[in-house]
Amino acid sequence: MGRDSTVIQVRTDSRLRTAFTEAVQREHTTTSDVLRQLMQQYVRDSLRREAARQSRVVTAAPDAAESLALIEDVQDLDDA
């Protein structure tokens, strides 16, 4: 981890904390590693959801057919 790391405090139920700690130990990893992975996955999922939302906005636009045709033309150029 780089020098720009930071600490995040999370308030949670003690039973959840205990169950999480036990699960992490079973997997032979650390709570930090698991939380980092969960955060990274959440960010990726969020970016995908935003891309899908923007795609729906573009395809719903009045000039969507023209935009899609231009995209296909560019893709055809890439394939050539």
DSSP file (Angstrom, degrees, kcal/mol; ACC not computed):
  #  RESIDUE AA STRUCTURE BP1 BP2  ACC     N-H-->O    O-->H-N    N-H-->O    O-->H-N    TCO  KAPPA ALPHA  PHI   PSI    X-CA   Y-CA   Z-CA
    1    1 A M              0   0    0      0, 0.0     4,-0.1     0, 0.0     0, 0.0   0.000 360.0 360.0 360.0 143.0    0.0    0.0    0.0
    2    2 A G    >   -     0   0    0      1,-0.1     3,-1.1     2,-0.1     0, 0.0  -0.088 360.0 -99.8 -76.2 175.3    1.3    3.5   -0.8
    3    3 A R  T 3  S+     0   0    0      1,-0.3    -1,-0.1     2,-0.0     0, 0.0   0.659 115.3  71.3 -69.4 -15.5    2.1    6.4    1.4
    4    4 A D  T 3  S+     0   0    0      2,-0.0    -1,-0.3     0, 0.0    -2,-0.1   0.185  71.5 131.1 -88.2  19.0   -1.2    7.9    0.7
    5    5 A S    <   -     0   0    0     -3,-1.1     2,-0.3    -4,-0.1    -2,-0.0  -0.299  37.4-165.1 -70.6 157.9   -3.1    5.3    2.7
    6    6 A T        -     0   0    0      2,-0.0     2,-0.4    -2,-0.0    -2,-0.0  -0.910  19.0-114.2-139.8 164.9   -5.7    6.3    5.2
    7    7 A V        -     0   0    0     -2,-0.3     2,-0.5     2,-0.0     0, 0.0  -0.868  23.0-163.8-105.3 135.3   -7.6    4.8    8.1
    8    8 A I        -     0   0    0     -2,-0.4     2,-0.5     2,-0.0    -2,-0.0  -0.978   6.2-153.6-118.5 127.4  -11.4    4.4    8.0
    9    9 A Q        -     0   0    0     -2,-0.5     2,-0.4     2,-0.0    -2,-0.0  -0.858  11.9-165.4 -99.8 135.5  -13.4    3.7   11.2
   10   10 A V        -     0   0    0     -2,-0.5     2,-0.6     2,-0.0    -2,-0.0  -0.976  13.3-144.0-124.9 130.5  -16.6    1.8   10.8
   11   11 A R        +     0   0    0     -2,-0.4     2,-0.3     0, 0.0    -2,-0.0  -0.824  38.1 152.8 -92.0 124.4  -19.4    1.6   13.4
   12   12 A T        -     0   0    0     -2,-0.6     2,-0.1     0, 0.0    -2,-0.0  -0.958  49.6 -79.9-148.5 164.1  -21.0   -1.9   13.3
   13   13 A D     >  -     0   0    0     -2,-0.3     4,-2.3     1,-0.1     5,-0.2  -0.395  38.4-128.5 -63.9 139.3  -22.8   -4.4   15.4
   14   14 A S  H  > S+     0   0    0      1,-0.2     4,-2.4     2,-0.2     5,-0.2   0.840 108.3  55.0 -63.7 -32.7  -20.5   -6.4   17.6
   15   15 A R  H  > S+     0   0    0      2,-0.2     4,-2.5     1,-0.2    -1,-0.2   0.904 109.0  47.5 -67.0 -40.0  -22.0   -9.7   16.4
   16   16 A L  H  > S+     0   0    0      2,-0.2     4,-2.8     1,-0.2    -2,-0.2   0.921 111.3  51.5 -65.2 -42.7  -21.3   -8.8   12.8
   17   17 A R  H  X S+     0   0    0     -4,-2.3     4,-2.6     2,-0.2    -2,-0.2   0.921 111.6  47.1 -59.4 -45.1  -17.7   -7.8   13.7
   18   18 A T  H  X S+     0   0    0     -4,-2.4     4,-2.4     2,-0.2    -2,-0.2   0.933 113.5  47.2 -63.2 -46.8  -17.1  -11.1   15.4
   19   19 A A  H  X S+     0   0    0     -4,-2.5     4,-2.3     2,-0.2    -2,-0.2   0.895 113.0  50.0 -62.5 -40.0  -18.6  -13.1   12.5
   20   20 A F  H  X S+     0   0    0     -4,-2.8     4,-2.6     2,-0.2    -2,-0.2   0.935 110.3  49.4 -64.1 -47.0  -16.5  -11.1   10.0
   21   21 A T  H  X S+     0   0    0     -4,-2.6     4,-2.3     1,-0.2    -2,-0.2   0.905 111.8  49.0 -59.9 -42.8  -13.3  -11.6   12.0
   22   22 A E  H  X S+     0   0    0     -4,-2.4     4,-2.2     2,-0.2    -1,-0.2   0.908 111.4  49.4 -63.9 -41.6  -14.0  -15.3   12.2
   23   23 A A  H  X S+     0   0    0     -4,-2.3     4,-1.6     2,-0.2    -2,-0.2   0.912 110.5  50.5 -63.8 -42.4  -14.7  -15.5    8.5
   24   24 A V  H  <>S+     0   0    0     -4,-2.6     5,-1.8     1,-0.2     4,-0.4   0.912 110.3  49.7 -62.3 -43.2  -11.5  -13.6    7.7
   25   25 A Q  H ><5S+     0   0    0     -4,-2.3     3,-1.2     1,-0.2    -1,-0.2   0.895 107.3  54.3 -64.3 -39.3   -9.5  -16.0    9.9
   26   26 A R  H 3<5S+     0   0    0     -4,-2.2    -1,-0.2     1,-0.3    -2,-0.2   0.862 110.2  47.5 -60.6 -34.7  -11.0  -19.0    8.2
   27   27 A E  T 3<5S-     0   0    0     -4,-1.6    -1,-0.3    -5,-0.1    -2,-0.2   0.444 110.3-125.3 -87.3  -0.4   -9.9  -17.6    4.8
   28   28 A H  T < 5S+     0   0    0     -3,-1.2     2,-0.2    -4,-0.4    -3,-0.2   0.925  73.4 106.6  56.4  49.0   -6.3  -16.8    6.1
   29   29 A T      < -     0   0    0     -5,-1.8     2,-0.3     3,-0.0    -1,-0.2  -0.658  68.7 -97.8-135.8-167.6   -6.5  -13.2    5.2
   30   30 A T     >  -     0   0    0     -2,-0.2     4,-2.2     1,-0.1     5,-0.2  -0.850  21.9-121.1-119.9 157.3   -6.8   -9.8    7.0
   31   31 A T  H  > S+     0   0    0     -2,-0.3     4,-2.8     1,-0.2     5,-0.2   0.897 114.9  54.6 -60.8 -39.0   -9.8   -7.6    7.6
   32   32 A S  H  > S+     0   0    0      1,-0.2     4,-2.6     2,-0.2    -1,-0.2   0.921 107.7  48.6 -61.5 -44.4   -8.0   -4.8    5.7
   33   33 A D  H  > S+     0   0    0      2,-0.2     4,-2.4     1,-0.2    -1,-0.2   0.925 113.7  46.5 -61.8 -44.3   -7.5   -6.9    2.6
   34   34 A V  H  X S+     0   0    0     -4,-2.2     4,-2.6     2,-0.2    -2,-0.2   0.931 113.9  47.3 -65.6 -45.1  -11.1   -8.1    2.6
   35   35 A L  H  X S+     0   0    0     -4,-2.8     4,-2.5     1,-0.2    -1,-0.2   0.894 111.3  51.9 -64.1 -38.8  -12.5   -4.5    3.1
   36   36 A R  H  X S+     0   0    0     -4,-2.6     4,-2.6    -5,-0.2    -1,-0.2   0.925 111.0  47.7 -61.1 -44.4  -10.1   -3.2    0.4
   37   37 A Q  H  X S+     0   0    0     -4,-2.4     4,-2.5     2,-0.2    -2,-0.2   0.911 111.8  49.8 -63.1 -42.8  -11.4   -5.9   -2.0
   38   38 A L  H  X S+     0   0    0     -4,-2.6     4,-2.3     2,-0.2    -1,-0.2   0.907 111.8  48.4 -62.5 -41.4  -15.0   -5.1   -1.2
   39   39 A M  H  X S+     0   0    0     -4,-2.5     4,-2.4     2,-0.2    -2,-0.2   0.921 111.5  49.3 -65.3 -43.4  -14.4   -1.3   -1.7
   40   40 A Q  H  X S+     0   0    0     -4,-2.6     4,-2.4     1,-0.2    -2,-0.2   0.918 112.3  48.2 -62.2 -43.2  -12.6   -1.9   -5.0
   41   41 A Q  H  X S+     0   0    0     -4,-2.5     4,-2.8     2,-0.2    -1,-0.2   0.900 110.4  52.0 -63.6 -40.6  -15.5   -4.2   -6.2
   42   42 A Y  H  X S+     0   0    0     -4,-2.3     4,-2.5     2,-0.2    -2,-0.2   0.913 109.8  48.7 -62.8 -42.8  -18.1   -1.6   -5.1
   43   43 A V  H  X S+     0   0    0     -4,-2.4     4,-2.4     2,-0.2    -2,-0.2   0.928 112.3  48.5 -63.6 -44.9  -16.3    1.1   -7.1
   44   44 A R  H  X S+     0   0    0     -4,-2.4     4,-2.3     1,-0.2    -2,-0.2   0.932 113.0  47.9 -59.8 -45.9  -16.1   -1.1  -10.2
   45   45 A D  H  X S+     0   0    0     -4,-2.8     4,-2.6     1,-0.2    -1,-0.2   0.897 110.7  51.7 -62.0 -40.2  -19.8   -1.9   -9.9
   46   46 A S  H  X S+     0   0    0     -4,-2.5     4,-2.4     2,-0.2    -1,-0.2   0.906 109.3  49.6 -63.6 -42.0  -20.7    1.7   -9.4
   47   47 A L  H  X S+     0   0    0     -4,-2.4     4,-2.5     2,-0.2    -1,-0.2   0.898 111.1  49.8 -64.2 -40.0  -18.7    2.7  -12.5
   48   48 A R  H  X S+     0   0    0     -4,-2.3     4,-2.5     2,-0.2    -2,-0.2   0.917 110.5  49.8 -63.8 -42.9  -20.5    0.0  -14.5
   49   49 A R  H  X S+     0   0    0     -4,-2.6     4,-2.4     1,-0.2    -2,-0.2   0.907 111.9  48.4 -62.6 -40.6  -23.9    1.1  -13.3
   50   50 A E  H  X S+     0   0    0     -4,-2.4     4,-2.7     2,-0.2    -2,-0.2   0.907 110.9  50.2 -66.8 -41.0  -23.0    4.7  -14.2
   51   51 A A  H  X S+     0   0    0     -4,-2.5     4,-2.3     2,-0.2    -2,-0.2   0.911 111.7  48.5 -62.4 -41.6  -21.9    3.6  -17.7
   52   52 A A  H  X S+     0   0    0     -4,-2.5     4,-2.2     2,-0.2    -2,-0.2   0.903 111.1  50.7 -64.4 -40.7  -25.1    1.7  -18.2
   53   53 A R  H  X S+     0   0    0     -4,-2.4     4,-2.0     1,-0.2    -2,-0.2   0.935 111.7  46.8 -62.5 -45.7  -27.1    4.7  -17.0
   54   54 A Q  H  X S+     0   0    0     -4,-2.7     4,-2.5     1,-0.2    -1,-0.2   0.879 109.7  54.6 -64.4 -37.1  -25.3    7.0  -19.5
   55   55 A S  H  X S+     0   0    0     -4,-2.3     4,-2.6     1,-0.2    -1,-0.2   0.909 107.7  49.5 -62.1 -42.0  -25.8    4.4  -22.2
   56   56 A R  H  X S+     0   0    0     -4,-2.2     4,-1.3     1,-0.2    -1,-0.2   0.881 110.1  51.4 -64.5 -37.1  -29.6    4.4  -21.6
   57   57 A V  H  X S+     0   0    0     -4,-2.0     4,-0.6     2,-0.2    -2,-0.2   0.928 111.9  46.6 -64.6 -44.6  -29.6    8.2  -21.7
   58   58 A V  H >< S+     0   0    0     -4,-2.5     3,-1.0     1,-0.2    -2,-0.2   0.925 112.7  48.1 -64.8 -45.1  -27.7    8.3  -25.0
   59   59 A T  H 3< S+     0   0    0     -4,-2.6    -1,-0.2     1,-0.3    -2,-0.2   0.737 109.9  53.7 -71.3 -19.6  -29.9    5.6  -26.6
   60   60 A A  H 3< S+     0   0    0     -4,-1.3    -1,-0.3    -5,-0.2    -2,-0.2   0.589  87.0 106.1 -86.5 -10.6  -33.1    7.4  -25.5
   61   61 A A  S X< S-     0   0    0     -3,-1.0     3,-2.0    -4,-0.6     4,-0.2  -0.334  83.7-116.3 -68.9 151.2  -31.9   10.7  -27.1
   62   62 A P  T 3  S+     0   0    0      0, 0.0     3,-0.4     0, 0.0     4,-0.2   0.812 117.2  47.0 -57.7 -31.2  -33.7   11.8  -30.3
   63   63 A D  T 3> S+     0   0    0      1,-0.2     4,-2.4     2,-0.1     5,-0.2   0.091  77.3 117.2 -98.0  24.0  -30.5   11.4  -32.3
   64   64 A A  H <> S+     0   0    0     -3,-2.0     4,-3.0     1,-0.2     5,-0.2   0.887  72.0  53.5 -59.7 -42.1  -29.7    8.0  -30.8
   65   65 A A  H  > S+     0   0    0     -3,-0.4     4,-2.2    -4,-0.2    -1,-0.2   0.915 110.4  47.3 -61.0 -42.5  -29.9    6.2  -34.1
   66   66 A E  H  > S+     0   0    0      2,-0.2     4,-2.2     1,-0.2    -1,-0.2   0.922 112.9  49.1 -64.6 -43.6  -27.4    8.7  -35.6
   67   67 A S  H  X S+     0   0    0     -4,-2.4     4,-2.2     1,-0.2    -2,-0.2   0.921 111.8  48.3 -61.9 -44.8  -25.0    8.3  -32.6
   68   68 A L  H  X S+     0   0    0     -4,-3.0     4,-2.4     1,-0.2    -1,-0.2   0.874 109.4  53.3 -64.7 -37.0  -25.2    4.5  -32.8
   69   69 A A  H  X S+     0   0    0     -4,-2.2     4,-2.3    -5,-0.2    -1,-0.2   0.903 109.0  49.3 -63.9 -41.0  -24.5    4.6  -36.5
   70   70 A L  H  X S+     0   0    0     -4,-2.2     4,-2.3     2,-0.2    -2,-0.2   0.907 110.1  50.9 -64.2 -41.3  -21.4    6.7  -36.0
   71   71 A I  H  X S+     0   0    0     -4,-2.2     4,-2.4     1,-0.2    -2,-0.2   0.920 110.6  48.9 -62.1 -43.4  -20.2    4.3  -33.3
   72   72 A E  H  X S+     0   0    0     -4,-2.4     4,-2.4     2,-0.2    -1,-0.2   0.889 109.3  53.2 -63.9 -38.9  -20.7    1.4  -35.6
   73   73 A D  H  X S+     0   0    0     -4,-2.3     4,-1.9     2,-0.2    -1,-0.2   0.921 110.3  47.1 -61.2 -43.8  -18.8    3.2  -38.4
   74   74 A V  H  X S+     0   0    0     -4,-2.3     4,-2.0     1,-0.2    -2,-0.2   0.906 111.6  50.8 -65.2 -41.3  -15.9    3.8  -36.0
   75   75 A Q  H  X S+     0   0    0     -4,-2.4     4,-1.8     1,-0.2    -1,-0.2   0.889 107.7  53.6 -63.7 -38.0  -15.9    0.2  -34.9
   76   76 A D  H  X S+     0   0    0     -4,-2.4     4,-1.1     1,-0.2    -1,-0.2   0.885 107.4  51.4 -62.8 -38.1  -15.9   -0.9  -38.6
   77   77 A L  H  < S+     0   0    0     -4,-1.9     3,-0.3     1,-0.2    -1,-0.2   0.891 108.3  51.5 -65.0 -39.2  -12.8    1.2  -39.1
   78   78 A D  H  < S+     0   0    0     -4,-2.0    -1,-0.2     1,-0.2    -2,-0.2   0.850 109.1  50.9 -65.4 -33.8  -11.1   -0.4  -36.1
   79   79 A D  H  <        0   0    0     -4,-1.8    -1,-0.2     1,-0.2    -2,-0.2   0.727 360.0 360.0 -75.6 -22.1  -11.9   -3.9  -37.6
   80   80 A A     <        0   0    0     -4,-1.1    -1,-0.2    -3,-0.3    -2,-0.2   0.476 360.0 360.0 -74.8 360.0  -10.4   -3.0  -41.0
